[in-house]
Amino acid sequence: MPQWYGLLAPAGLPAEVRRTFETQVLAVLRSPEVAAQLAVSGVAGPKGASELKTLLDSEFKRWPVLIPKLGIKPE
């Protein structure tokens, strides 16, 4: 099962604030120093908000189907 990380913001965040936040975070994650550390740790390069939304949409569809099939129960 792959592992992923994402930053989420409150619903209703103004679009300009979201864009600025995304731009600044991606600039840091793509900086040579941080990118090198991520690569050493085996973390794939950062994606933008649209890619994260696609991943989340997929995960929210996938797990409700898989959990009962796999017999996973809370402990």
PQR file of N, CA, C, O and H, with PARSE charges and radii, in Angstrom:
ATOM      1  N   MET A   1       0.851  -1.173   0.000 -0.4000 1.5000
ATOM      2  CA  MET A   1       0.000   0.000   0.000 -0.0000 2.0000
ATOM      3  C   MET A   1       0.896   1.235   0.000  0.5500 1.7000
ATOM      4  O   MET A   1       1.719   1.397   0.901 -0.5500 1.4000
ATOM      5  N   PRO A   2       0.752   2.089  -0.976 -0.5600 1.5000
ATOM      6  CA  PRO A   2       1.608   3.280  -1.021  0.2800 2.0000
ATOM      7  C   PRO A   2       1.253   4.271   0.081  0.5500 1.7000
ATOM      8  O   PRO A   2       0.121   4.323   0.561 -0.5500 1.4000
ATOM      9  N   GLN A   3       2.222   5.026   0.450 -0.4000 1.5000
ATOM     10  CA  GLN A   3       2.040   6.080   1.452 -0.0000 2.0000
ATOM     11  C   GLN A   3       2.097   7.414   0.729  0.5500 1.7000
ATOM     12  O   GLN A   3       2.863   7.582  -0.220 -0.5500 1.4000
ATOM     13  H   GLN A   3       3.142   4.983   0.060  0.4000 1.0000
ATOM     14  N   TRP A   4       1.281   8.369   1.182 -0.4000 1.5000
ATOM     15  CA  TRP A   4       1.309   9.685   0.574 -0.0000 2.0000
ATOM     16  C   TRP A   4       1.080  10.732   1.648  0.5500 1.7000
ATOM     17  O   TRP A   4       0.569  10.433   2.727 -0.5500 1.4000
ATOM     18  H   TRP A   4       0.659   8.233   1.953  0.4000 1.0000
ATOM     19  N   TYR A   5       1.457  11.947   1.344 -0.4000 1.5000
ATOM     20  CA  TYR A   5       1.289  13.076   2.246 -0.0000 2.0000
ATOM     21  C   TYR A   5       0.567  14.179   1.490  0.5500 1.7000
ATOM     22  O   TYR A   5       0.727  14.316   0.277 -0.5500 1.4000
ATOM     23  H   TYR A   5       1.871  12.190   0.468  0.4000 1.0000
ATOM     24  N   GLY A   6      -0.217  14.952   2.195 -0.4000 1.5000
ATOM     25  CA  GLY A   6      -0.893  16.079   1.573 -0.0000 2.0000
ATOM     26  C   GLY A   6      -1.188  17.158   2.598  0.5500 1.7000
ATOM     27  O   GLY A   6      -1.320  16.880   3.790 -0.5500 1.4000
ATOM     28  H   GLY A   6      -0.347  14.840   3.180  0.4000 1.0000
ATOM     29  N   LEU A   7      -1.288  18.357   2.139 -0.4000 1.5000
ATOM     30  CA  LEU A   7      -1.695  19.479   2.985 -0.0000 2.0000
ATOM     31  C   LEU A   7      -3.102  19.868   2.585  0.5500 1.7000
ATOM     32  O   LEU A   7      -3.395  20.054   1.404 -0.5500 1.4000
ATOM     33  H   LEU A   7      -1.180  18.583   1.171  0.4000 1.0000
ATOM     34  N   LEU A   8      -3.967  19.991   3.571 -0.4000 1.5000
ATOM     35  CA  LEU A   8      -5.351  20.344   3.318 -0.0000 2.0000
ATOM     36  C   LEU A   8      -5.672  21.665   4.004  0.5500 1.7000
ATOM     37  O   LEU A   8      -5.071  22.012   5.020 -0.5500 1.4000
ATOM     38  H   LEU A   8      -3.729  19.840   4.530  0.4000 1.0000
ATOM     39  N   ALA A   9      -6.607  22.381   3.447 -0.4000 1.5000
ATOM     40  CA  ALA A   9      -7.032  23.667   4.003 -0.0000 2.0000
ATOM     41  C   ALA A   9      -8.542  23.626   4.210  0.5500 1.7000
ATOM     42  O   ALA A   9      -9.230  22.776   3.645 -0.5500 1.4000
ATOM     43  H   ALA A   9      -7.096  22.099   2.621  0.4000 1.0000
ATOM     44  N   PRO A  10      -9.046  24.538   5.013 -0.5600 1.5000
ATOM     45  CA  PRO A  10     -10.494  24.559   5.256  0.2800 2.0000
ATOM     46  C   PRO A  10     -11.294  24.817   3.980  0.5500 1.7000
ATOM     47  O   PRO A  10     -10.846  25.529   3.081 -0.5500 1.4000
ATOM     48  N   ALA A  11     -12.467  24.231   3.922 -0.4000 1.5000
ATOM     49  CA  ALA A  11     -13.387  24.520   2.817 -0.0000 2.0000
ATOM     50  C   ALA A  11     -13.689  26.013   2.817  0.5500 1.7000
ATOM     51  O   ALA A  11     -13.761  26.642   3.873 -0.5500 1.4000
ATOM     52  H   ALA A  11     -12.831  23.652   4.652  0.4000 1.0000
ATOM     53  N   GLY A  12     -13.862  26.559   1.651 -0.4000 1.5000
ATOM     54  CA  GLY A  12     -14.205  27.971   1.546 -0.0000 2.0000
ATOM     55  C   GLY A  12     -13.007  28.904   1.580  0.5500 1.7000
ATOM     56  O   GLY A  12     -13.173  30.123   1.567 -0.5500 1.4000
ATOM     57  H   GLY A  12     -13.803  26.048   0.794  0.4000 1.0000
ATOM     58  N   LEU A  13     -11.802  28.347   1.625 -0.4000 1.5000
ATOM     59  CA  LEU A  13     -10.612  29.190   1.596 -0.0000 2.0000
ATOM     60  C   LEU A  13     -10.620  29.973   0.283  0.5500 1.7000
ATOM     61  O   LEU A  13     -10.812  29.379  -0.777 -0.5500 1.4000
ATOM     62  H   LEU A  13     -11.667  27.356   1.635  0.4000 1.0000
ATOM     63  N   PRO A  14     -10.418  31.272   0.328 -0.5600 1.5000
ATOM     64  CA  PRO A  14     -10.426  32.047  -0.922  0.2800 2.0000
ATOM     65  C   PRO A  14      -9.408  31.493  -1.922  0.5500 1.7000
ATOM     66  O   PRO A  14      -8.301  31.103  -1.554 -0.5500 1.4000
ATOM     67  N   ALA A  15      -9.808  31.468  -3.186 -0.4000 1.5000
ATOM     68  CA  ALA A  15      -8.983  30.888  -4.241 -0.0000 2.0000
ATOM     69  C   ALA A  15      -7.592  31.518  -4.300  0.5500 1.7000
ATOM     70  O   ALA A  15      -6.604  30.811  -4.497 -0.5500 1.4000
ATOM     71  H   ALA A  15     -10.708  31.785  -3.486  0.4000 1.0000
ATOM     72  N   GLU A  16      -7.506  32.801  -4.136 -0.4000 1.5000
ATOM     73  CA  GLU A  16      -6.206  33.469  -4.204 -0.0000 2.0000
ATOM     74  C   GLU A  16      -5.306  33.041  -3.055  0.5500 1.7000
ATOM     75  O   GLU A  16      -4.101  32.873  -3.243 -0.5500 1.4000
ATOM     76  H   GLU A  16      -8.308  33.376  -3.975  0.4000 1.0000
ATOM     77  N   VAL A  17      -5.869  32.863  -1.880 -0.4000 1.5000
ATOM     78  CA  VAL A  17      -5.091  32.397  -0.725 -0.0000 2.0000
ATOM     79  C   VAL A  17      -4.610  30.977  -0.983  0.5500 1.7000
ATOM     80  O   VAL A  17      -3.453  30.654  -0.712 -0.5500 1.4000
ATOM     81  H   VAL A  17      -6.848  32.999  -1.727  0.4000 1.0000
ATOM     82  N   ARG A  18      -5.490  30.125  -1.506 -0.4000 1.5000
ATOM     83  CA  ARG A  18      -5.111  28.747  -1.809 -0.0000 2.0000
ATOM     84  C   ARG A  18      -3.987  28.704  -2.836  0.5500 1.7000
ATOM     85  O   ARG A  18      -3.018  27.964  -2.670 -0.5500 1.4000
ATOM     86  H   ARG A  18      -6.429  30.388  -1.726  0.4000 1.0000
ATOM     87  N   ARG A  19      -4.117  29.497  -3.895 -0.4000 1.5000
ATOM     88  CA  ARG A  19      -3.083  29.511  -4.937 -0.0000 2.0000
ATOM     89  C   ARG A  19      -1.742  29.981  -4.380  0.5500 1.7000
ATOM     90  O   ARG A  19      -0.700  29.403  -4.689 -0.5500 1.4000
ATOM     91  H   ARG A  19      -4.905  30.098  -4.030  0.4000 1.0000
ATOM     92  N   THR A  20      -1.769  31.021  -3.565 -0.4000 1.5000
ATOM     93  CA  THR A  20      -0.535  31.530  -2.964 -0.0000 2.0000
ATOM     94  C   THR A  20       0.098  30.476  -2.061  0.5500 1.7000
ATOM     95  O   THR A  20       1.306  30.246  -2.120 -0.5500 1.4000
ATOM     96  H   THR A  20      -2.615  31.490  -3.313  0.4000 1.0000
ATOM     97  N   PHE A  21      -0.714  29.840  -1.230 -0.4000 1.5000
ATOM     98  CA  PHE A  21      -0.237  28.792  -0.328 -0.0000 2.0000
ATOM     99  C   PHE A  21       0.390  27.653  -1.137  0.5500 1.7000
ATOM    100  O   PHE A  21       1.496  27.205  -0.835 -0.5500 1.4000
ATOM    101  H   PHE A  21      -1.695  30.026  -1.182  0.4000 1.0000
ATOM    102  N   GLU A  22      -0.323  27.192  -2.163 -0.4000 1.5000
ATOM    103  CA  GLU A  22       0.181  26.093  -2.986 -0.0000 2.0000
ATOM    104  C   GLU A  22       1.492  26.477  -3.667  0.5500 1.7000
ATOM    105  O   GLU A  22       2.436  25.687  -3.682 -0.5500 1.4000
ATOM    106  H   GLU A  22      -1.222  27.556  -2.408  0.4000 1.0000
ATOM    107  N   THR A  23       1.556  27.669  -4.225 -0.4000 1.5000
ATOM    108  CA  THR A  23       2.758  28.125  -4.916 -0.0000 2.0000
ATOM    109  C   THR A  23       3.958  28.156  -3.969  0.5500 1.7000
ATOM    110  O   THR A  23       5.049  27.705  -4.319 -0.5500 1.4000
ATOM    111  H   THR A  23       0.789  28.310  -4.213  0.4000 1.0000
ATOM    112  N   GLN A  24       3.742  28.692  -2.770 -0.4000 1.5000
ATOM    113  CA  GLN A  24       4.834  28.806  -1.806 -0.0000 2.0000
ATOM    114  C   GLN A  24       5.292  27.442  -1.288  0.5500 1.7000
ATOM    115  O   GLN A  24       6.491  27.192  -1.168 -0.5500 1.4000
ATOM    116  H   GLN A  24       2.856  29.058  -2.486  0.4000 1.0000
ATOM    117  N   VAL A  25       4.345  26.569  -0.985 -0.4000 1.5000
ATOM    118  CA  VAL A  25       4.702  25.233  -0.499 -0.0000 2.0000
ATOM    119  C   VAL A  25       5.454  24.465  -1.582  0.5500 1.7000
ATOM    120  O   VAL A  25       6.480  23.846  -1.299 -0.5500 1.4000
ATOM    121  H   VAL A  25       3.371  26.772  -1.083  0.4000 1.0000
ATOM    122  N   LEU A  26       4.961  24.498  -2.810 -0.4000 1.5000
ATOM    123  CA  LEU A  26       5.637  23.790  -3.896 -0.0000 2.0000
ATOM    124  C   LEU A  26       7.027  24.362  -4.157  0.5500 1.7000
ATOM    125  O   LEU A  26       7.946  23.613  -4.488 -0.5500 1.4000
ATOM    126  H   LEU A  26       4.127  25.001  -3.039  0.4000 1.0000
ATOM    127  N   ALA A  27       7.194  25.659  -4.015 -0.4000 1.5000
ATOM    128  CA  ALA A  27       8.520  26.265  -4.201 -0.0000 2.0000
ATOM    129  C   ALA A  27       9.509  25.707  -3.177  0.5500 1.7000
ATOM    130  O   ALA A  27      10.655  25.411  -3.517 -0.5500 1.4000
ATOM    131  H   ALA A  27       6.447  26.268  -3.745  0.4000 1.0000
ATOM    132  N   VAL A  28       9.076  25.567  -1.947 -0.4000 1.5000
ATOM    133  CA  VAL A  28       9.954  25.012  -0.906 -0.0000 2.0000
ATOM    134  C   VAL A  28      10.246  23.544  -1.195  0.5500 1.7000
ATOM    135  O   VAL A  28      11.401  23.119  -1.151 -0.5500 1.4000
ATOM    136  H   VAL A  28       8.145  25.807  -1.672  0.4000 1.0000
ATOM    137  N   LEU A  29       9.199  22.763  -1.492 -0.4000 1.5000
ATOM    138  CA  LEU A  29       9.394  21.330  -1.722 -0.0000 2.0000
ATOM    139  C   LEU A  29      10.243  21.047  -2.956  0.5500 1.7000
ATOM    140  O   LEU A  29      10.915  20.018  -3.023 -0.5500 1.4000
ATOM    141  H   LEU A  29       8.261  23.108  -1.528  0.4000 1.0000
ATOM    142  N   ARG A  30      10.216  21.939  -3.915 -0.4000 1.5000
ATOM    143  CA  ARG A  30      10.997  21.754  -5.148 -0.0000 2.0000
ATOM    144  C   ARG A  30      12.371  22.406  -5.085  0.5500 1.7000
ATOM    145  O   ARG A  30      13.157  22.288  -6.025 -0.5500 1.4000
ATOM    146  H   ARG A  30       9.670  22.774  -3.860  0.4000 1.0000
ATOM    147  N   SER A  31      12.666  23.091  -3.986 -0.4000 1.5000
ATOM    148  CA  SER A  31      13.995  23.695  -3.861 -0.0000 2.0000
ATOM    149  C   SER A  31      15.035  22.573  -3.856  0.5500 1.7000
ATOM    150  O   SER A  31      14.750  21.471  -3.386 -0.5500 1.4000
ATOM    151  H   SER A  31      12.027  23.187  -3.222  0.4000 1.0000
ATOM    152  N   PRO A  32      16.215  22.835  -4.366 -0.5600 1.5000
ATOM    153  CA  PRO A  32      17.228  21.766  -4.455  0.2800 2.0000
ATOM    154  C   PRO A  32      17.511  21.067  -3.126  0.5500 1.7000
ATOM    155  O   PRO A  32      17.642  19.844  -3.084 -0.5500 1.4000
ATOM    156  N   GLU A  33      17.606  21.828  -2.054 -0.4000 1.5000
ATOM    157  CA  GLU A  33      17.934  21.236  -0.759 -0.0000 2.0000
ATOM    158  C   GLU A  33      16.832  20.306  -0.270  0.5500 1.7000
ATOM    159  O   GLU A  33      17.105  19.181   0.147 -0.5500 1.4000
ATOM    160  H   GLU A  33      17.500  22.822  -2.088  0.4000 1.0000
ATOM    161  N   VAL A  34      15.594  20.771  -0.320 -0.4000 1.5000
ATOM    162  CA  VAL A  34      14.474  19.963   0.168 -0.0000 2.0000
ATOM    163  C   VAL A  34      14.218  18.795  -0.776  0.5500 1.7000
ATOM    164  O   VAL A  34      13.973  17.680  -0.317 -0.5500 1.4000
ATOM    165  H   VAL A  34      15.372  21.685  -0.659  0.4000 1.0000
ATOM    166  N   ALA A  35      14.270  19.028  -2.072 -0.4000 1.5000
ATOM    167  CA  ALA A  35      14.056  17.953  -3.044 -0.0000 2.0000
ATOM    168  C   ALA A  35      15.079  16.835  -2.849  0.5500 1.7000
ATOM    169  O   ALA A  35      14.739  15.657  -2.956 -0.5500 1.4000
ATOM    170  H   ALA A  35      14.469  19.935  -2.444  0.4000 1.0000
ATOM    171  N   ALA A  36      16.319  17.197  -2.565 -0.4000 1.5000
ATOM    172  CA  ALA A  36      17.357  16.190  -2.336 -0.0000 2.0000
ATOM    173  C   ALA A  36      17.039  15.361  -1.102  0.5500 1.7000
ATOM    174  O   ALA A  36      17.191  14.139  -1.124 -0.5500 1.4000
ATOM    175  H   ALA A  36      16.596  18.154  -2.477  0.4000 1.0000
ATOM    176  N   GLN A  37      16.603  16.002  -0.032 -0.4000 1.5000
ATOM    177  CA  GLN A  37      16.253  15.277   1.193 -0.0000 2.0000
ATOM    178  C   GLN A  37      15.041  14.373   0.973  0.5500 1.7000
ATOM    179  O   GLN A  37      15.000  13.250   1.475 -0.5500 1.4000
ATOM    180  H   GLN A  37      16.479  16.995  -0.015  0.4000 1.0000
ATOM    181  N   LEU A  38      14.066  14.860   0.230 -0.4000 1.5000
ATOM    182  CA  LEU A  38      12.901  14.020  -0.073 -0.0000 2.0000
ATOM    183  C   LEU A  38      13.315  12.792  -0.869  0.5500 1.7000
ATOM    184  O   LEU A  38      12.844  11.685  -0.608 -0.5500 1.4000
ATOM    185  H   LEU A  38      14.099  15.772  -0.178  0.4000 1.0000
ATOM    186  N   ALA A  39      14.199  12.992  -1.842 -0.4000 1.5000
ATOM    187  CA  ALA A  39      14.654  11.878  -2.677 -0.0000 2.0000
ATOM    188  C   ALA A  39      15.401  10.851  -1.845  0.5500 1.7000
ATOM    189  O   ALA A  39      15.202   9.650  -2.027 -0.5500 1.4000
ATOM    190  H   ALA A  39      14.582  13.891  -2.054  0.4000 1.0000
ATOM    191  N   VAL A  40      16.260  11.300  -0.932 -0.4000 1.5000
ATOM    192  CA  VAL A  40      16.998  10.388  -0.051 -0.0000 2.0000
ATOM    193  C   VAL A  40      16.028   9.574   0.797  0.5500 1.7000
ATOM    194  O   VAL A  40      16.285   8.408   1.097 -0.5500 1.4000
ATOM    195  H   VAL A  40      16.422  12.276  -0.785  0.4000 1.0000
ATOM    196  N   SER A  41      14.927  10.186   1.177 -0.4000 1.5000
ATOM    197  CA  SER A  41      13.921   9.513   2.012 -0.0000 2.0000
ATOM    198  C   SER A  41      12.973   8.641   1.193  0.5500 1.7000
ATOM    199  O   SER A  41      12.121   7.952   1.753 -0.5500 1.4000
ATOM    200  H   SER A  41      14.719  11.133   0.933  0.4000 1.0000
ATOM    201  N   GLY A  42      13.120   8.670  -0.124 -0.4000 1.5000
ATOM    202  CA  GLY A  42      12.255   7.872  -0.979 -0.0000 2.0000
ATOM    203  C   GLY A  42      10.903   8.495  -1.250  0.5500 1.7000
ATOM    204  O   GLY A  42       9.976   7.811  -1.684 -0.5500 1.4000
ATOM    205  H   GLY A  42      13.813   9.230  -0.579  0.4000 1.0000
ATOM    206  N   VAL A  43      10.783   9.778  -1.001 -0.4000 1.5000
ATOM    207  CA  VAL A  43       9.520  10.486  -1.231 -0.0000 2.0000
ATOM    208  C   VAL A  43       9.510  11.013  -2.654  0.5500 1.7000
ATOM    209  O   VAL A  43      10.446  11.690  -3.080 -0.5500 1.4000
ATOM    210  H   VAL A  43      11.535  10.334  -0.648  0.4000 1.0000
ATOM    211  N   ALA A  44       8.443  10.700  -3.394 -0.4000 1.5000
ATOM    212  CA  ALA A  44       8.312  11.178  -4.767 -0.0000 2.0000
ATOM    213  C   ALA A  44       8.110  12.694  -4.764  0.5500 1.7000
ATOM    214  O   ALA A  44       7.677  13.279  -3.771 -0.5500 1.4000
ATOM    215  H   ALA A  44       7.683  10.150  -3.048  0.4000 1.0000
ATOM    216  N   GLY A  45       8.429  13.299  -5.876 -0.4000 1.5000
ATOM    217  CA  GLY A  45       8.308  14.744  -6.006 -0.0000 2.0000
ATOM    218  C   GLY A  45       6.910  15.256  -5.724  0.5500 1.7000
ATOM    219  O   GLY A  45       5.936  14.522  -5.890 -0.5500 1.4000
ATOM    220  H   GLY A  45       8.781  12.823  -6.683  0.4000 1.0000
ATOM    221  N   PRO A  46       6.799  16.494  -5.303 -0.5600 1.5000
ATOM    222  CA  PRO A  46       5.497  17.062  -4.943  0.2800 2.0000
ATOM    223  C   PRO A  46       4.596  17.258  -6.155  0.5500 1.7000
ATOM    224  O   PRO A  46       5.063  17.508  -7.267 -0.5500 1.4000
ATOM    225  N   LYS A  47       3.335  17.142  -5.919 -0.4000 1.5000
ATOM    226  CA  LYS A  47       2.303  17.374  -6.927 -0.0000 2.0000
ATOM    227  C   LYS A  47       1.490  18.587  -6.487  0.5500 1.7000
ATOM    228  O   LYS A  47       1.637  19.073  -5.366 -0.5500 1.4000
ATOM    229  H   LYS A  47       2.956  16.939  -5.016  0.4000 1.0000
ATOM    230  N   GLY A  48       0.649  19.058  -7.362 -0.4000 1.5000
ATOM    231  CA  GLY A  48      -0.192  20.201  -7.045 -0.0000 2.0000
ATOM    232  C   GLY A  48      -1.544  19.778  -6.505  0.5500 1.7000
ATOM    233  O   GLY A  48      -1.811  18.592  -6.306 -0.5500 1.4000
ATOM    234  H   GLY A  48       0.529  18.663  -8.273  0.4000 1.0000
ATOM    235  N   ALA A  49      -2.387  20.765  -6.271 -0.4000 1.5000
ATOM    236  CA  ALA A  49      -3.706  20.543  -5.668 -0.0000 2.0000
ATOM    237  C   ALA A  49      -4.589  19.646  -6.523  0.5500 1.7000
ATOM    238  O   ALA A  49      -5.320  18.816  -5.984 -0.5500 1.4000
ATOM    239  H   ALA A  49      -2.170  21.728  -6.432  0.4000 1.0000
ATOM    240  N   SER A  50      -4.538  19.792  -7.833 -0.4000 1.5000
ATOM    241  CA  SER A  50      -5.423  18.986  -8.672 -0.0000 2.0000
ATOM    242  C   SER A  50      -5.044  17.509  -8.614  0.5500 1.7000
ATOM    243  O   SER A  50      -5.918  16.642  -8.627 -0.5500 1.4000
ATOM    244  H   SER A  50      -3.944  20.466  -8.271  0.4000 1.0000
ATOM    245  N   GLU A  51      -3.745  17.219  -8.549 -0.4000 1.5000
ATOM    246  CA  GLU A  51      -3.309  15.826  -8.433 -0.0000 2.0000
ATOM    247  C   GLU A  51      -3.716  15.233  -7.086  0.5500 1.7000
ATOM    248  O   GLU A  51      -4.123  14.074  -7.009 -0.5500 1.4000
ATOM    249  H   GLU A  51      -3.035  17.922  -8.539  0.4000 1.0000
ATOM    250  N   LEU A  52      -3.605  16.037  -6.023 -0.4000 1.5000
ATOM    251  CA  LEU A  52      -4.024  15.564  -4.703 -0.0000 2.0000
ATOM    252  C   LEU A  52      -5.523  15.297  -4.685  0.5500 1.7000
ATOM    253  O   LEU A  52      -5.963  14.298  -4.115 -0.5500 1.4000
ATOM    254  H   LEU A  52      -3.275  16.978  -6.086  0.4000 1.0000
ATOM    255  N   LYS A  53      -6.304  16.165  -5.293 -0.4000 1.5000
ATOM    256  CA  LYS A  53      -7.753  15.955  -5.338 -0.0000 2.0000
ATOM    257  C   LYS A  53      -8.086  14.660  -6.074  0.5500 1.7000
ATOM    258  O   LYS A  53      -8.949  13.901  -5.633 -0.5500 1.4000
ATOM    259  H   LYS A  53      -5.947  16.976  -5.756  0.4000 1.0000
ATOM    260  N   THR A  54      -7.410  14.405  -7.193 -0.4000 1.5000
ATOM    261  CA  THR A  54      -7.634  13.163  -7.940 -0.0000 2.0000
ATOM    262  C   THR A  54      -7.302  11.953  -7.071  0.5500 1.7000
ATOM    263  O   THR A  54      -8.049  10.976  -7.054 -0.5500 1.4000
ATOM    264  H   THR A  54      -6.710  15.022  -7.551  0.4000 1.0000
ATOM    265  N   LEU A  55      -6.183  12.017  -6.351 -0.4000 1.5000
ATOM    266  CA  LEU A  55      -5.798  10.918  -5.469 -0.0000 2.0000
ATOM    267  C   LEU A  55      -6.832  10.714  -4.368  0.5500 1.7000
ATOM    268  O   LEU A  55      -7.247   9.583  -4.114 -0.5500 1.4000
ATOM    269  H   LEU A  55      -5.576  12.811  -6.365  0.4000 1.0000
ATOM    270  N   LEU A  56      -7.250  11.786  -3.718 -0.4000 1.5000
ATOM    271  CA  LEU A  56      -8.237  11.671  -2.639 -0.0000 2.0000
ATOM    272  C   LEU A  56      -9.558  11.127  -3.148  0.5500 1.7000
ATOM    273  O   LEU A  56     -10.164  10.271  -2.504 -0.5500 1.4000
ATOM    274  H   LEU A  56      -6.914  12.704  -3.925  0.4000 1.0000
ATOM    275  N   ASP A  57     -10.013  11.611  -4.290 -0.4000 1.5000
ATOM    276  CA  ASP A  57     -11.262  11.098  -4.871 -0.0000 2.0000
ATOM    277  C   ASP A  57     -11.168   9.592  -5.093  0.5500 1.7000
ATOM    278  O   ASP A  57     -12.109   8.851  -4.810 -0.5500 1.4000
ATOM    279  H   ASP A  57      -9.521  12.307  -4.814  0.4000 1.0000
ATOM    280  N   SER A  58     -10.028   9.153  -5.600 -0.4000 1.5000
ATOM    281  CA  SER A  58      -9.808   7.732  -5.850 -0.0000 2.0000
ATOM    282  C   SER A  58      -9.791   6.934  -4.548  0.5500 1.7000
ATOM    283  O   SER A  58     -10.407   5.873  -4.460 -0.5500 1.4000
ATOM    284  H   SER A  58      -9.263   9.754  -5.830  0.4000 1.0000
ATOM    285  N   GLU A  59      -9.097   7.435  -3.555 -0.4000 1.5000
ATOM    286  CA  GLU A  59      -9.005   6.741  -2.266 -0.0000 2.0000
ATOM    287  C   GLU A  59     -10.369   6.661  -1.567  0.5500 1.7000
ATOM    288  O   GLU A  59     -10.708   5.634  -0.978 -0.5500 1.4000
ATOM    289  H   GLU A  59      -8.596   8.297  -3.626  0.4000 1.0000
ATOM    290  N   PHE A  60     -11.142   7.739  -1.633 -0.4000 1.5000
ATOM    291  CA  PHE A  60     -12.461   7.742  -0.983 -0.0000 2.0000
ATOM    292  C   PHE A  60     -13.432   6.784  -1.670  0.5500 1.7000
ATOM    293  O   PHE A  60     -14.401   6.344  -1.051 -0.5500 1.4000
ATOM    294  H   PHE A  60     -10.866   8.573  -2.111  0.4000 1.0000
ATOM    295  N   LYS A  61     -13.191   6.460  -2.918 -0.4000 1.5000
ATOM    296  CA  LYS A  61     -14.009   5.458  -3.609 -0.0000 2.0000
ATOM    297  C   LYS A  61     -13.489   4.045  -3.329  0.5500 1.7000
ATOM    298  O   LYS A  61     -14.268   3.100  -3.207 -0.5500 1.4000
ATOM    299  H   LYS A  61     -12.404   6.818  -3.421  0.4000 1.0000
ATOM    300  N   ARG A  62     -12.190   3.917  -3.231 -0.4000 1.5000
ATOM    301  CA  ARG A  62     -11.540   2.612  -3.117 -0.0000 2.0000
ATOM    302  C   ARG A  62     -11.757   1.942  -1.768  0.5500 1.7000
ATOM    303  O   ARG A  62     -12.164   0.781  -1.719 -0.5500 1.4000
ATOM    304  H   ARG A  62     -11.557   4.684  -3.330  0.4000 1.0000
ATOM    305  N   TRP A  63     -11.497   2.644  -0.677 -0.4000 1.5000
ATOM    306  CA  TRP A  63     -11.475   2.006   0.633 -0.0000 2.0000
ATOM    307  C   TRP A  63     -12.831   1.560   1.167  0.5500 1.7000
ATOM    308  O   TRP A  63     -12.886   0.506   1.799 -0.5500 1.4000
ATOM    309  H   TRP A  63     -11.166   3.587  -0.717  0.4000 1.0000
ATOM    310  N   PRO A  64     -13.904   2.271   0.964 -0.5600 1.5000
ATOM    311  CA  PRO A  64     -15.191   1.759   1.445  0.2800 2.0000
ATOM    312  C   PRO A  64     -15.581   0.424   0.796  0.5500 1.7000
ATOM    313  O   PRO A  64     -16.337  -0.354   1.379 -0.5500 1.4000
ATOM    314  N   VAL A  65     -15.070   0.165  -0.396 -0.4000 1.5000
ATOM    315  CA  VAL A  65     -15.328  -1.107  -1.064 -0.0000 2.0000
ATOM    316  C   VAL A  65     -14.378  -2.189  -0.533  0.5500 1.7000
ATOM    317  O   VAL A  65     -14.796  -3.318  -0.276 -0.5500 1.4000
ATOM    318  H   VAL A  65     -14.456   0.797  -0.869  0.4000 1.0000
ATOM    319  N   LEU A  66     -13.100  -1.836  -0.373 -0.4000 1.5000
ATOM    320  CA  LEU A  66     -12.102  -2.814   0.046 -0.0000 2.0000
ATOM    321  C   LEU A  66     -12.230  -3.252   1.504  0.5500 1.7000
ATOM    322  O   LEU A  66     -12.023  -4.425   1.815 -0.5500 1.4000
ATOM    323  H   LEU A  66     -12.760  -0.920  -0.582  0.4000 1.0000
ATOM    324  N   ILE A  67     -12.560  -2.342   2.383 -0.4000 1.5000
ATOM    325  CA  ILE A  67     -12.597  -2.668   3.819 -0.0000 2.0000
ATOM    326  C   ILE A  67     -13.511  -3.853   4.107  0.5500 1.7000
ATOM    327  O   ILE A  67     -13.065  -4.798   4.758 -0.5500 1.4000
ATOM    328  H   ILE A  67     -12.728  -1.389   2.131  0.4000 1.0000
ATOM    329  N   PRO A  68     -14.765  -3.855   3.656 -0.5600 1.5000
ATOM    330  CA  PRO A  68     -15.602  -5.025   3.930  0.2800 2.0000
ATOM    331  C   PRO A  68     -15.120  -6.291   3.218  0.5500 1.7000
ATOM    332  O   PRO A  68     -15.202  -7.389   3.769 -0.5500 1.4000
ATOM    333  N   LYS A  69     -14.617  -6.130   1.987 -0.4000 1.5000
ATOM    334  CA  LYS A  69     -14.121  -7.291   1.243 -0.0000 2.0000
ATOM    335  C   LYS A  69     -12.955  -7.954   1.961  0.5500 1.7000
ATOM    336  O   LYS A  69     -12.829  -9.178   1.950 -0.5500 1.4000
ATOM    337  H   LYS A  69     -14.550  -5.239   1.539  0.4000 1.0000
ATOM    338  N   LEU A  70     -12.109  -7.150   2.580 -0.4000 1.5000
ATOM    339  CA  LEU A  70     -10.938  -7.674   3.276 -0.0000 2.0000
ATOM    340  C   LEU A  70     -11.251  -8.101   4.716  0.5500 1.7000
ATOM    341  O   LEU A  70     -10.403  -8.671   5.402 -0.5500 1.4000
ATOM    342  H   LEU A  70     -12.212  -6.155   2.589  0.4000 1.0000
ATOM    343  N   GLY A  71     -12.470  -7.819   5.157 -0.4000 1.5000
ATOM    344  CA  GLY A  71     -12.864  -8.198   6.509 -0.0000 2.0000
ATOM    345  C   GLY A  71     -12.195  -7.356   7.588  0.5500 1.7000
ATOM    346  O   GLY A  71     -12.032  -7.810   8.720 -0.5500 1.4000
ATOM    347  H   GLY A  71     -13.159  -7.356   4.600  0.4000 1.0000
ATOM    348  N   ILE A  72     -11.813  -6.145   7.244 -0.4000 1.5000
ATOM    349  CA  ILE A  72     -11.164  -5.261   8.219 -0.0000 2.0000
ATOM    350  C   ILE A  72     -12.204  -4.725   9.182  0.5500 1.7000
ATOM    351  O   ILE A  72     -13.245  -4.214   8.770 -0.5500 1.4000
ATOM    352  H   ILE A  72     -11.946  -5.777   6.323  0.4000 1.0000
ATOM    353  N   LYS A  73     -11.914  -4.845  10.470 -0.4000 1.5000
ATOM    354  CA  LYS A  73     -12.826  -4.374  11.506 -0.0000 2.0000
ATOM    355  C   LYS A  73     -12.063  -3.533  12.516  0.5500 1.7000
ATOM    356  O   LYS A  73     -10.893  -3.812  12.779 -0.5500 1.4000
ATOM    357  H   LYS A  73     -11.069  -5.260  10.805  0.4000 1.0000
ATOM    358  N   PRO A  74     -12.682  -2.524  13.081 -0.5600 1.5000
ATOM    359  CA  PRO A  74     -12.001  -1.722  14.092  0.2800 2.0000
ATOM    360  C   PRO A  74     -11.721  -2.561  15.340  0.5500 1.7000
ATOM    361  O   PRO A  74     -12.493  -3.451  15.696 -0.5500 1.4000
ATOM    362  N   GLU A  75     -10.631  -2.263  15.975 -0.4000 1.5000
ATOM    363  CA  GLU A  75     -10.285  -2.988  17.206 -0.0000 2.0000
ATOM    364  C   GLU A  75     -10.394  -2.074  18.400  0.5500 1.7000
ATOM    365  O   GLU A  75     -10.142  -2.500  19.527 -0.5500 1.4000
ATOM    366  H   GLU A  75     -10.004  -1.540  15.685  0.4000 1.0000
TER
END
